[in-house]
Amino acid sequence: MDTVGTLDQEAMKRKERLKALREGRLKTLNGNSEENGENFPKPLFRNYTPNDDELKSNILPKPDLSEIRNEIKDQLDSGKPKSLIEKEIDLATLAPQKNRLGSQA
């Protein structure tokens, strides 16, 4: 009989703990997040200009496009294949040779 009493007590403790978790979760959904110690990151705006004066301080500066163009040009130049033919080849030397296997003379 002693184990039944402890099982009931443990079940009551679990129920109370779950109830507290549910209430805590509902508080975070309905209440202010600052009360719970949660800090959300500040939004950063790349393309959007907010109307609020407080949010205008979070606008990122526009990047300098000339630097990006130079980087892309360098990458494209380094990726160009080098010419495989360094000297001109005479077309006469490229002509196929006669097949000598078939002739017995």
N, CA, C and O atoms as a MOPAC input file, in Angstrom:
PM7 MOZYME 1SCF
protein

 N      0.81900 1    -1.19100 1     0.00000 1
 C      0.00000 1     0.00000 1     0.00000 1
 C      0.85900 1     1.24900 1     0.00000 1
 O      0.43200 1     2.32000 1    -0.43100 1
 N      2.05800 1     1.09500 1     0.48300 1
 C      2.93600 1     2.25200 1     0.58800 1
 C      3.33100 1     2.76500 1    -0.79900 1
 O      3.48700 1     3.97100 1    -0.99200 1
 N      3.49400 1     1.85700 1    -1.76500 1
 C      3.88100 1     2.28300 1    -3.12000 1
 C      2.75400 1     3.02400 1    -3.81900 1
 O      3.01700 1     3.90400 1    -4.63800 1
 N      1.50500 1     2.69200 1    -3.51600 1
 C      0.37700 1     3.37500 1    -4.14300 1
 C      0.35600 1     4.84200 1    -3.71600 1
 O      0.07800 1     5.72200 1    -4.53100 1
 N      0.64800 1     5.10600 1    -2.44900 1
 C      0.67000 1     6.48000 1    -1.95400 1
 C      1.77600 1     7.29000 1    -2.60000 1
 O      1.57300 1     8.45800 1    -2.93100 1
 N      2.94800 1     6.69000 1    -2.78500 1
 C      4.05300 1     7.42600 1    -3.41300 1
 C      3.78700 1     7.65300 1    -4.89600 1
 O      4.16700 1     8.68300 1    -5.45200 1
 N      3.11800 1     6.66400 1    -5.54600 1
 C      2.79200 1     6.85200 1    -6.96000 1
 C      1.80300 1     7.99500 1    -7.13600 1
 O      1.91300 1     8.78800 1    -8.07100 1
 N      0.81700 1     8.07200 1    -6.21100 1
 C     -0.13900 1     9.16600 1    -6.28300 1
 C      0.54400 1    10.51500 1    -6.05700 1
 O      0.22900 1    11.50000 1    -6.72400 1
 N      1.47200 1    10.54500 1    -5.11800 1
 C      2.18900 1    11.79900 1    -4.83900 1
 C      3.03400 1    12.22000 1    -6.04600 1
 O      3.07900 1    13.39800 1    -6.40100 1
 N      3.70200 1    11.24700 1    -6.67000 1
 C      4.52300 1    11.55700 1    -7.84400 1
 C      3.64600 1    12.03700 1    -9.00600 1
 O      4.03200 1    12.93700 1    -9.75200 1
 N      2.46400 1    11.42700 1    -9.15200 1
 C      1.55100 1    11.85200 1   -10.21700 1
 C      1.07200 1    13.27700 1    -9.96800 1
 O      0.96000 1    14.06200 1   -10.90900 1
 N      0.78900 1    13.61900 1    -8.72300 1
 C      0.34900 1    14.98300 1    -8.38800 1
 C      1.46800 1    15.98500 1    -8.65900 1
 O      1.22200 1    17.08300 1    -9.15700 1
 N      2.70600 1    15.59400 1    -8.32200 1
 C      3.84100 1    16.48000 1    -8.58100 1
 C      3.99400 1    16.72400 1   -10.08800 1
 O      4.23400 1    17.85400 1   -10.51400 1
 N      3.85200 1    15.64900 1   -10.90200 1
 C      3.95700 1    15.78300 1   -12.35300 1
 C      2.87900 1    16.70300 1   -12.90200 1
 O      3.14300 1    17.54800 1   -13.75800 1
 N      1.65000 1    16.52700 1   -12.39600 1
 C      0.55000 1    17.37400 1   -12.85400 1
 C      0.80500 1    18.83100 1   -12.52100 1
 O      0.55500 1    19.71000 1   -13.34600 1
 N      1.30400 1    19.09900 1   -11.31400 1
 C      1.60100 1    20.47900 1   -10.91900 1
 C      2.71600 1    21.06100 1   -11.78800 1
 O      2.65300 1    22.22100 1   -12.19600 1
 N      3.72800 1    20.25400 1   -12.06500 1
 C      4.83700 1    20.72000 1   -12.89200 1
 C      4.36500 1    21.02100 1   -14.31800 1
 O      4.75700 1    22.03400 1   -14.89700 1
 N      3.52400 1    20.14500 1   -14.88800 1
 C      2.98500 1    20.37800 1   -16.22400 1
 C      2.08900 1    21.60600 1   -16.26200 1
 O      2.11100 1    22.37400 1   -17.22400 1
 N      1.29800 1    21.78600 1   -15.20600 1
 C      0.42500 1    22.95500 1   -15.13300 1
 C      1.25600 1    24.23600 1   -15.08400 1
 O      0.92200 1    25.22800 1   -15.73400 1
 N      2.34100 1    24.20500 1   -14.30800 1
 C      3.22400 1    25.37500 1   -14.22300 1
 C      3.88800 1    25.65000 1   -15.56700 1
 O      4.02700 1    26.80800 1   -15.96200 1
 N      4.30000 1    24.60000 1   -16.27500 1
 C      4.90500 1    24.79000 1   -17.60000 1
 C      3.90200 1    25.39500 1   -18.57300 1
 O      4.23800 1    26.30600 1   -19.33100 1
 N      2.63300 1    24.87400 1   -18.55200 1
 C      1.60800 1    25.41100 1   -19.43700 1
 C      1.33800 1    26.87800 1   -19.13900 1
 O      1.22000 1    27.68900 1   -20.05800 1
 N      1.23900 1    27.21600 1   -17.87800 1
 C      0.99000 1    28.60600 1   -17.49700 1
 C      2.16300 1    29.49900 1   -17.88600 1
 O      1.97300 1    30.62400 1   -18.34700 1
 N      3.35900 1    28.99200 1   -17.69800 1
 C      4.54500 1    29.75700 1   -18.08300 1
 C      4.59200 1    29.99600 1   -19.57600 1
 O      4.96700 1    31.07900 1   -20.02400 1
 N      4.21400 1    28.98700 1   -20.35100 1
 C      4.20600 1    29.12600 1   -21.80200 1
 C      3.13000 1    30.11700 1   -22.22100 1
 O      3.36000 1    30.93300 1   -23.11400 1
 N      1.97100 1    30.06200 1   -21.59900 1
 C      0.90900 1    31.00600 1   -21.93100 1
 C      1.29800 1    32.42900 1   -21.56000 1
 O      0.92200 1    33.37800 1   -22.24800 1
 N      2.03200 1    32.57700 1   -20.49900 1
 C      2.48800 1    33.91500 1   -20.11200 1
 C      3.43800 1    34.48300 1   -21.15700 1
 O      3.38700 1    35.67200 1   -21.47200 1
 N      4.30200 1    33.63200 1   -21.69100 1
 C      5.24300 1    34.13700 1   -22.69600 1
 C      4.52000 1    34.48300 1   -23.98600 1
 O      4.92900 1    35.40700 1   -24.68800 1
 N      3.45100 1    33.75900 1   -24.31500 1
 C      2.71500 1    34.08900 1   -25.53000 1
 C      1.88100 1    35.34900 1   -25.35300 1
 O      1.78900 1    36.16200 1   -26.27200 1
 N      1.27000 1    35.52200 1   -24.17900 1
 C      0.38100 1    36.66400 1   -23.96200 1
 C      1.09300 1    37.85600 1   -23.32900 1
 O      0.71000 1    39.00000 1   -23.57300 1
 N      2.11200 1    37.61000 1   -22.52800 1
 C      2.76500 1    38.68700 1   -21.79200 1
 C      3.90900 1    39.30100 1   -22.55400 1
 O      4.18900 1    38.94100 1   -23.69700 1
 N      4.56600 1    40.23700 1   -21.89900 1
 C      5.72900 1    40.88100 1   -22.50900 1
 C      6.91900 1    39.95000 1   -22.43800 1
 O      7.10500 1    39.24000 1   -21.44900 1
 N      7.71900 1    39.95200 1   -23.47800 1
 C      8.88300 1    39.08300 1   -23.49800 1
 C      9.99600 1    39.62900 1   -22.61000 1
 O     10.86600 1    38.87100 1   -22.18100 1
 N      9.98400 1    40.91900 1   -22.32900 1
 C     11.03100 1    41.50800 1   -21.49700 1
 C     10.91700 1    41.04400 1   -20.04600 1
 O     11.91300 1    40.99500 1   -19.32400 1
 N      9.69600 1    40.70300 1   -19.62300 1
 C      9.51600 1    40.22700 1   -18.26200 1
 C     10.19200 1    38.88300 1   -18.05500 1
 O     10.66100 1    38.58500 1   -16.95600 1
 N     10.24600 1    38.07600 1   -19.09400 1
 C     10.82800 1    36.74700 1   -18.98300 1
 C     12.32000 1    36.74200 1   -19.26500 1
 O     12.95900 1    35.69400 1   -19.17100 1
 N     12.87800 1    37.86700 1   -19.60300 1
 C     14.31000 1    37.95200 1   -19.86400 1
 C     14.68400 1    37.61600 1   -21.29300 1
 O     15.86700 1    37.44200 1   -21.58600 1
 N     13.71700 1    37.52000 1   -22.19300 1
 C     14.02400 1    37.22300 1   -23.59200 1
 C     14.37400 1    38.51900 1   -24.31700 1
 O     13.64100 1    39.50300 1   -24.22700 1
 N     15.45900 1    38.51600 1   -25.01300 1
 C     15.86000 1    39.66800 1   -25.81000 1
 C     15.89600 1    39.24600 1   -27.26000 1
 O     16.60200 1    38.30600 1   -27.62400 1
 N     15.13600 1    39.93700 1   -28.08800 1
 C     15.11900 1    39.62000 1   -29.50600 1
 C     16.16600 1    40.46800 1   -30.21200 1
 O     16.43700 1    41.59000 1   -29.78500 1
 N     16.76200 1    39.95300 1   -31.28700 1
 C     17.76400 1    40.73900 1   -32.01300 1
 C     17.11300 1    41.91700 1   -32.72600 1
 O     15.93900 1    41.87600 1   -33.09600 1
 N     17.89800 1    42.95600 1   -32.90700 1
 C     17.39700 1    44.13800 1   -33.61100 1
 C     17.30400 1    43.81700 1   -35.09700 1
 O     18.18300 1    43.14700 1   -35.64100 1
 N     16.26500 1    44.27900 1   -35.75200 1
 C     16.15800 1    44.02700 1   -37.19200 1
 C     17.14400 1    44.91400 1   -37.95400 1
 O     17.35400 1    46.07600 1   -37.60800 1
 N     17.73800 1    44.34200 1   -38.99100 1
 C     18.64700 1    45.08400 1   -39.86500 1
 C     17.98000 1    45.19500 1   -41.23300 1
 O     17.48900 1    44.20600 1   -41.77700 1
 N     17.96700 1    46.39800 1   -41.77700 1
 C     17.28400 1    46.64900 1   -43.04100 1
 C     18.30400 1    46.90500 1   -44.12900 1
 O     19.10700 1    47.83300 1   -44.03500 1
 N     18.27000 1    46.06400 1   -45.18100 1
 C     19.17200 1    46.25500 1   -46.31300 1
 C     18.49400 1    47.05500 1   -47.41700 1
 O     19.07100 1    48.00500 1   -47.94500 1
 N     17.26100 1    46.66600 1   -47.76700 1
 C     16.57400 1    47.30600 1   -48.88700 1
 C     15.36400 1    48.12000 1   -48.45200 1
 O     14.84900 1    48.92200 1   -49.23100 1
 N     14.91000 1    47.92700 1   -47.24000 1
 C     13.70000 1    48.58000 1   -46.76800 1
 C     14.06700 1    49.80400 1   -45.93700 1
 O     14.97400 1    49.74600 1   -45.10700 1
 N     13.36500 1    50.90400 1   -46.15800 1
 C     13.56600 1    52.09800 1   -45.33600 1
 C     12.33800 1    52.28500 1   -44.46100 1
 O     11.26700 1    52.62900 1   -44.96300 1
 N     12.47800 1    52.06300 1   -43.15900 1
 C     11.32400 1    52.17500 1   -42.25700 1
 C     10.92100 1    53.62600 1   -42.05000 1
 O     11.72800 1    54.54000 1   -42.22200 1
 N      9.66000 1    53.82400 1   -41.67800 1
 C      9.14400 1    55.17000 1   -41.42500 1
 C      9.42700 1    55.61400 1   -39.99400 1
 O      9.48700 1    56.81300 1   -39.71800 1
 N      9.59700 1    54.67700 1   -39.09800 1
 C      9.82100 1    54.98500 1   -37.69200 1
 C     11.25100 1    55.49200 1   -37.48600 1
 O     12.19800 1    54.92900 1   -38.03500 1
 N     11.40000 1    56.55200 1   -36.69800 1
 C     12.72400 1    57.13400 1   -36.46300 1
 C     13.62600 1    56.19400 1   -35.66800 1
 O     14.84000 1    56.18900 1   -35.86900 1
 N     13.05200 1    55.40500 1   -34.77800 1
 C     13.85400 1    54.48300 1   -33.97400 1
 C     14.45100 1    53.37600 1   -34.83600 1
 O     15.56900 1    52.92600 1   -34.58600 1
 N     13.71200 1    52.93900 1   -35.84600 1
 C     14.18500 1    51.85500 1   -36.70300 1
 C     15.12700 1    52.33100 1   -37.80000 1
 O     15.83700 1    51.52200 1   -38.39800 1
 N     15.14400 1    53.62300 1   -38.07100 1
 C     16.03100 1    54.13500 1   -39.11300 1
 C     17.50400 1    53.97000 1   -38.75000 1
 O     18.36600 1    53.97900 1   -39.62800 1
 N     17.79000 1    53.82100 1   -37.47100 1
 C     19.18300 1    53.62200 1   -37.06600 1
 C     19.67600 1    52.21900 1   -37.41700 1
 O     20.88000 1    51.96500 1   -37.37400 1
 N     18.76300 1    51.29900 1   -37.76600 1
 C     19.13300 1    49.92300 1   -38.09000 1
 C     19.32200 1    49.68600 1   -39.57900 1
 O     19.46300 1    48.54000 1   -40.00700 1
 N     19.32800 1    50.74100 1   -40.37200 1
 C     19.52400 1    50.59500 1   -41.81000 1
 C     21.00300 1    50.35500 1   -42.08900 1
 O     21.86600 1    51.08500 1   -41.60300 1
 N     21.28300 1    49.31800 1   -42.88200 1
 C     22.66200 1    49.01800 1   -43.26000 1
 C     23.08800 1    49.93300 1   -44.40300 1
 O     22.26900 1    50.27400 1   -45.25600 1
 N     24.35800 1    50.33500 1   -44.43400 1
 C     24.81400 1    51.18100 1   -45.54600 1
 C     24.85900 1    50.37700 1   -46.84400 1
 O     25.08300 1    49.16600 1   -46.83700 1
 N     24.64200 1    51.07000 1   -47.94400 1
 C     24.65700 1    50.40000 1   -49.24500 1
 C     26.09600 1    50.05300 1   -49.62600 1
 O     27.00000 1    50.86500 1   -49.42400 1
 N     26.31600 1    48.86300 1   -50.17200 1
 C     27.68100 1    48.45900 1   -50.53500 1
 C     28.17500 1    49.21800 1   -51.76200 1
 O     27.38800 1    49.67300 1   -52.59200 1
 N     29.48300 1    49.34200 1   -51.85600 1
 C     30.11300 1    49.99800 1   -52.99400 1
 C     30.19300 1    48.98400 1   -54.13900 1
 O     30.89700 1    47.97900 1   -54.03800 1
 N     29.47600 1    49.25200 1   -55.21400 1
 C     29.37600 1    48.29000 1   -56.30200 1
 C     30.65900 1    48.18400 1   -57.12300 1
 O     30.88700 1    47.16500 1   -57.77400 1
 N     31.49100 1    49.20900 1   -57.10400 1
 C     32.72300 1    49.13900 1   -57.89200 1
 C     33.65800 1    48.06700 1   -57.34200 1
 O     34.35700 1    47.40200 1   -58.10700 1
 N     33.67500 1    47.89600 1   -56.03200 1
 C     34.51100 1    46.84900 1   -55.44000 1
 C     34.01100 1    45.47000 1   -55.86200 1
 O     34.80500 1    44.57900 1   -56.16100 1
 N     32.70200 1    45.30100 1   -55.88400 1
 C     32.13200 1    44.01700 1   -56.26500 1
 C     32.40500 1    43.73700 1   -57.73900 1
 O     32.72500 1    42.60800 1   -58.11000 1
 N     32.27900 1    44.75600 1   -58.57200 1
 C     32.54000 1    44.56500 1   -60.00200 1
 C     33.99600 1    44.16700 1   -60.22900 1
 O     34.27800 1    43.30300 1   -61.05900 1
 N     34.92100 1    44.78900 1   -59.49900 1
 C     36.33600 1    44.44400 1   -59.65700 1
 C     36.59400 1    43.00100 1   -59.23000 1
 O     37.36000 1    42.28800 1   -59.87900 1
 N     35.96200 1    42.57300 1   -58.15000 1
 C     36.14000 1    41.19100 1   -57.69400 1
 C     35.61500 1    40.21100 1   -58.73100 1
 O     36.26200 1    39.20300 1   -59.01500 1
 N     34.45400 1    40.49800 1   -59.29700 1
 C     33.87200 1    39.61000 1   -60.30100 1
 C     34.74600 1    39.56800 1   -61.54600 1
 O     34.94700 1    38.50500 1   -62.13300 1
 N     35.26800 1    40.73200 1   -61.95000 1
 C     36.12800 1    40.78000 1   -63.13100 1
 C     37.40200 1    39.95800 1   -62.90300 1
 O     37.84300 1    39.23600 1   -63.79700 1
 N     37.99100 1    40.06700 1   -61.70700 1
 C     39.18900 1    39.28700 1   -61.39900 1
 C     38.89500 1    37.78800 1   -61.43200 1
 O     39.69500 1    37.00400 1   -61.94200 1
 N     37.75400 1    37.40000 1   -60.89000 1
 C     37.39900 1    35.97900 1   -60.88200 1
 C     37.16400 1    35.46400 1   -62.29600 1
 O     37.55500 1    34.34500 1   -62.62700 1
 N     36.52900 1    36.27800 1   -63.12500 1
 C     36.30100 1    35.84900 1   -64.50400 1
 C     37.60300 1    35.76300 1   -65.28500 1
 O     37.79200 1    34.85000 1   -66.08800 1
 N     38.50100 1    36.71400 1   -65.05200 1
 C     39.78800 1    36.68300 1   -65.75000 1
 C     40.62300 1    35.48900 1   -65.32400 1
 O     41.31000 1    34.89300 1   -66.15400 1
 N     40.58000 1    35.13100 1   -64.06700 1
 C     41.38400 1    33.99700 1   -63.60200 1
 C     40.79500 1    32.67300 1   -64.07300 1
 O     41.49900 1    31.66300 1   -64.10600 1
 N     39.52300 1    32.66200 1   -64.43700 1
 C     38.88400 1    31.42700 1   -64.86800 1
 C     38.93500 1    31.19000 1   -66.36000 1
 O     38.46100 1    30.15600 1   -66.83000 1
 N     39.50400 1    32.12600 1   -67.13000 1
 C     39.56900 1    31.94400 1   -68.57800 1
 C     40.57500 1    30.84200 1   -68.91200 1
 O     41.67000 1    30.80500 1   -68.35000 1
 N     40.20200 1    29.95000 1   -69.82600 1
 C     41.15800 1    28.90000 1   -70.20300 1
 C     42.26100 1    29.46800 1   -71.09100 1
 O     42.02500 1    30.33900 1   -71.92900 1
 N     43.44800 1    28.96100 1   -70.88900 1
 C     44.57800 1    29.38400 1   -71.71700 1
 C     44.48700 1    28.66100 1   -73.05500 1
 O     43.96000 1    27.55100 1   -73.13700 1
 N     44.99100 1    29.28300 1   -74.07200 1
 C     44.91100 1    28.66600 1   -75.39800 1
 C     45.77700 1    27.40800 1   -75.42400 1
 O     46.92000 1    27.41300 1   -74.96600 1
 N     45.21800 1    26.34700 1   -75.96200 1
 C     45.94000 1    25.08200 1   -76.02100 1
 C     46.94400 1    25.06000 1   -77.16800 1
 O     47.96200 1    24.37100 1   -77.10400 1
 N     46.64700 1    25.81700 1   -78.20700 1
 C     47.53700 1    25.85800 1   -79.35700 1
 C     48.40000 1    27.10000 1   -79.22300 1
 O     47.92600 1    28.22200 1   -79.39800 1
 N     49.65400 1    26.88900 1   -78.91600 1
 C     50.55700 1    28.01700 1   -78.73900 1
 C     51.14800 1    28.47400 1   -80.07200 1
 O     51.40400 1    29.66300 1   -80.26200 1
 N     51.36000 1    27.55000 1   -80.98000 1
 C     51.88500 1    27.91800 1   -82.29500 1
 C     50.93500 1    27.36800 1   -83.35300 1
 O     50.20100 1    26.41000 1   -83.11000 1
 N     50.96100 1    27.97900 1   -84.51200 1
 C     50.08600 1    27.53000 1   -85.58400 1
 C     50.55800 1    26.20000 1   -86.12600 1
 O     51.75700 1    25.95000 1   -86.25500 1
 N     49.60000 1    25.35400 1   -86.44000 1
 C     49.92700 1    24.03900 1   -86.97800 1
 C     49.58200 1    24.04500 1   -88.46300 1
 O     48.52000 1    24.51900 1   -88.86600 1
 N     50.49500 1    23.51200 1   -89.26800 1
 C     50.27600 1    23.44300 1   -90.71300 1
 C     49.18400 1    22.41400 1   -90.98300 1
 O     49.22000 1    21.30300 1   -90.45500 1
 N     48.21600 1    22.79400 1   -91.80900 1
 C     47.10600 1    21.89300 1   -92.10200 1
 C     47.55500 1    20.64400 1   -92.85700 1
 O     46.89600 1    19.60700 1   -92.78500 1
 N     48.64300 1    20.73200 1   -93.56000 1
 C     49.13500 1    19.57100 1   -94.30500 1
 C     49.60400 1    18.48200 1   -93.33700 1
 O     49.49000 1    17.29700 1   -93.65200 1
 N     50.12100 1    18.85100 1   -92.18600 1
 C     50.58400 1    17.85000 1   -91.23400 1
 C     49.40600 1    17.20300 1   -90.49300 1
 O     49.54700 1    16.14000 1   -89.88800 1
 N     48.25600 1    17.85700 1   -90.55200 1
 C     47.09000 1    17.28200 1   -89.90300 1
 C     46.33000 1    16.31800 1   -90.80500 1
 O     45.44800 1    15.60300 1   -90.33000 1
 N     46.65300 1    16.28200 1   -92.09500 1
 C     45.96800 1    15.38800 1   -93.02700 1
 C     46.24700 1    13.94200 1   -92.63300 1
 O     47.36300 1    13.61600 1   -92.22800 1
 N     45.25200 1    13.07600 1   -92.74700 1
 C     45.46300 1    11.67500 1   -92.36100 1
 C     46.46600 1    11.00200 1   -93.29700 1
 O     46.51600 1    11.31000 1   -94.48700 1
 N     47.23300 1    10.11600 1   -92.77100 1
 C     48.22900 1     9.40300 1   -93.56600 1
 C     47.55000 1     8.25200 1   -94.29500 1
 O     46.47800 1     7.79000 1   -93.90600 1
 N     48.19800 1     7.80600 1   -95.35400 1
 C     47.65000 1     6.70200 1   -96.14400 1
 C     47.72500 1     5.42500 1   -95.33000 1
 O     48.66700 1     5.20000 1   -94.57000 1
 N     46.72200 1     4.60600 1   -95.50600 1
 C     46.68300 1     3.31400 1   -94.83000 1
 C     47.58500 1     2.34700 1   -95.54300 1
 O     47.29800 1     2.00400 1   -96.69000 1
 N     48.63700 1     1.89400 1   -94.95400 1
 C     49.60000 1     1.00100 1   -95.60100 1
 C     49.39900 1    -0.46000 1   -95.20700 1
 O     50.13300 1    -1.33300 1   -95.66800 1
 N     48.44300 1    -0.71900 1   -94.38700 1
 C     48.23900 1    -2.10400 1   -93.95300 1
 C     47.67400 1    -2.97000 1   -95.05700 1
 O     47.99200 1    -4.15700 1   -95.12000 1
 N     46.85400 1    -2.42200 1   -95.92200 1
 C     46.20200 1    -3.20700 1   -96.94800 1
 C     47.08300 1    -3.47000 1   -98.17000 1
 O     46.81300 1    -4.40000 1   -98.93100 1
 N     48.09400 1    -2.69700 1   -98.36300 1
 C     48.91400 1    -2.88900 1   -99.58100 1
 C     50.07100 1    -3.83500 1   -99.28100 1
 O     50.77100 1    -3.68500 1   -98.28000 1
 N     50.26100 1    -4.82300 1  -100.17900 1
 C     51.33700 1    -5.79000 1  -100.02000 1
 C     52.51300 1    -5.50700 1  -100.95200 1
 O     53.52200 1    -6.20900 1  -100.89200 1
 N     52.40800 1    -4.53100 1  -101.78100 1
 C     53.44000 1    -4.28900 1  -102.77000 1
 C     54.56400 1    -3.53800 1  -102.24000 1
 O     55.51700 1    -3.25800 1  -102.96800 1

